[in-house]
Amino acid sequence: MICWINGSFGAGKTTLAEELRRQCSDALMFDPEEVGFMLRDMVSPAPSGDFQDLPAWRLLVVETGRVLAQQYGQLVIAPMTVVDPGYAREIFGGLAAYGIPVRHFFLKVPAAQLRERITEQVIHPGDPKRDAEVRRWRLAQVDRCTSAEDTLPSDTIILDGGLSVPTLADEVLLSLGQDGRPVR
């Protein structure tokens, strides 16, 4: 099973994923963004500058998720913003075609709070120029990400991103079941 943690940049996806990984020590952490970084070094960028717009990214995310889930048989935790409904269908549908269940969570955080979090975050501490570029890009995505809730797959579980990380982790684990399988 793949536990996909979605939400805007600054919503707390990685922090929640790290807490889940801490509580489920045999779970695997899969960051689909790393697939994008790999492609950035190999192929021409998408005209938009967003590697999610590369069909190869979406295909490789499905294949990497499949291999991790099938080869290791452990819970796979994937923190990644995917708010394009077509891309979400492509990725989750691709995994489902392999028989891999995806439990999709969306961390909902108000736009003003996201902007505050993003403004305060330091992503590249040794490179202020790059940090400022990343911050600008992330801030520019807030409205697109917060308005995505209406287009998410119908089985998405909405999480209140204002709750504490331990409380959110408890909600996710309750939904997944103790062994990483969905509770029926």
N, C-alpha and C positions, 0 to 999 in steps of 0.2 A: 504494500500500500504506500501511496505517496500522500503526505500531508503537505498541501500547498498553502503557504501563508502569503496572501496577497494584501495589497493596500498601497496607499500613496507613499512616495518617498518621505521619510521622516515619521511614518506611522508606528514604527517599532517592530517591523517584521524580523529583522536580524536578531534583535534583543530577545524576542519571543522564541525564535528558533533556537537560539543558544540555550535558553532556559529549558526548552523541551529536550534538547540534546543532553543537557545536564541530568534531567530526570529520567531519560530513557537512554542509558549509556550505550546500549547496543544499536541505537538508531544511527543512520547514516545522514550526514549533512550534504546536501547537493545545492550549490548556488548556481542557478542557470546563468547568472551574470558572467560567471567565469567562462562559459561557452562563448558568450559575446566578446569577451576580451581576447579569447583565442582567435576567433574569426577576424577581429580587428587587425590582428597581426598577419593574417593570411590573405584576405580578400579586400577588394575595394569596398568602401563603406556604402551603406544605403544612402540614397540622395537626401533623405531626411536627417541623416546622422545618427539615427536610432537603430542599433543592431537588431532589434526585434522585427524590423521591417525586412530583414534578410530571411528568405525562405529557409536557407541553410541553418539559421539559428533555431528556428522552430523545429525543424526536422532533427537536428542534433540534440535539442532539449528532450524531445520524445525518446530518441534512441538512448541517450545517456540515462534518463529516468528508467527506461525499460531494463537496461543492462543492470543497473544498480538494484532494482526491485527483484528481477528474476535471478540474477547470479548470487545475490547475498541473502535474499529472503527476509530482509529486515525492514523496519519502518524507514522510509526515506523522507526527510524533512527538506522542503524546498521553499525558501523565502525569496519571493520574486514578484515585483509589480508587473502584472499583465492586465491592462484595462481595455485593450482592444477586444471586443467580444468575438470577432472572427479568429483572432490569434488564440484566445482562451479555448474556443471550440476545437480548433486545430490541434492544440497541444493535449488537452484533456481527452478529446476524441481519439487521438492517436494512441494515447496510453490505454484507453478503454479497449481499443481494437486488439491490443495485446493481452487483454484480460487483467490489466493492472488498475485496481481501483484508486481513484483520487478523491481525497476528502479536501474540499476547497474552503478555505477560511478567508474572510476579508476583514482587515482591521479598519474600523471606521473611526476617523478622527476629524474634528471640525477643521475647516480650511485655515482659520486664524491660528489655531494651535499648531498645525503643520508648518505654517510659515515661520512661526516662532521657533519651533524645534530645528527646522532646516537652517535658519539664520544663526542659531547657536552652535550647530554641529561643526566640527572640524574633521574633514574627511582625509585631507592630505596635510598633516601638520608641518612637514618640511618644505612645502611648496605652496605659499600663499596665493600665487597667481592661479595655479591649477585648482586650488581649493575654492577660490572665488568663481571660477568658471563652472565648476560642478554645482556650487550653491545656486548660481544663476539658473542653470539648466533645471535643477530640481525644483526651484521656486516656480519656474515657468510651467511645470507639469501639475501643479497642485489642483487647479480647477478641472483639468481633464480627468485626473485621478479621482477627485471627490465626486464628480458627476457620474462616474462609471457604475455606481452601485445599482442603478436601474437596469443596466445591461449585463450584469453578471449572470452566470448560469443559475437556474432556478434552485439548485440544491446547495448553493453557497451558504455557508454559515457566517453570519455577520457577527463580529466581535466588537465590543465597545472598547476602543483603543484608549479610553480614559481610565480603564481599570488597571490595577497593578499587574505587573508581569506575572507574578506567581498565580494570581487569580485567573488571568487569561490562560496560562499554561494548564491550570486545573480544568478550565472549560474545554480546552482542546483535547486533553487526555481523556476526559469523560466522554467526549464525542467519539474519540478513536477507540476507546476501550483499553483495558490494561495492556493488551498484547499488540496494540497497533492495528487491530481489526475494528471495523465499525461496530458500534453497539446497535443491535437491531431492536 
